Amino acid sequence: MSVRVTLIAAARTSSLLTERFDDDRPLDQAGWHEVQLAAHALVPLSAAELRYCSPTPRSRATGEALGFAPLAQPALRDCDMGRWRGYTLAEVTAREPAAVDAWLCDPRSAPHGGEPLLAFISRIGGWLDTRPADDGGSIVAVAEPAVVRAAFVYALRAHPSMYWNVDVRPLSTVTLTGVPGRWSLRLEAVA
């Protein structure tokens, strides 16, 4: 008995350089346009038995625009960035360079007062491991890029430092197949 979980990174709300920690802004015009362009490839995923999304406005809007009618899952929320919430990485680095270095180097640290990276990855892995494992079952979830990255690291049992080496673009997908505690990455062929 296994389950297939396809994660879709939410469309963007801003350019990469202006992304903010715990960003709760809705989709911008470019994000809506990207959803329209990608819809033909992503809409078929709405056939999944279960359709979820992160509770953020952009994840919900992306799922709705694709016709998923997703159920918001609090466990799929982005990493809690504590007092860094609402700031860009450049702004935080200018104010707290040593704290940013500690955060990037030690997955157990939380100099921002929020959630350590290791706890975030474990939380996302816990969500994966509690998905119903009916043979042939499928799930689709629209989530923040950080959530997709954390799921990828968890599924491959990679060292948490690998989190920083996974680039998740808006509307990119990753499919994980398996059972709780034993996941595989599935790459789909383009027809």
ABEGO torsion letter per residue (X at the ends): XBBBBBBBBBBBABBAAABBBGBABBBBAAAAAAAAAAAAAAAAAAABABBBBBABAAAAAAAAAAGAGBBBBAAABBBBAEAABGBBAAAAAAABAAAAAAAAABAABBAAGBBBAAAAAAAAAAAAAABBBBBGBBBBBBBBAAAAAAAAAAAAGBBAAAAAABBBBBGBBBBBBEBBGBBBBBBBBBX
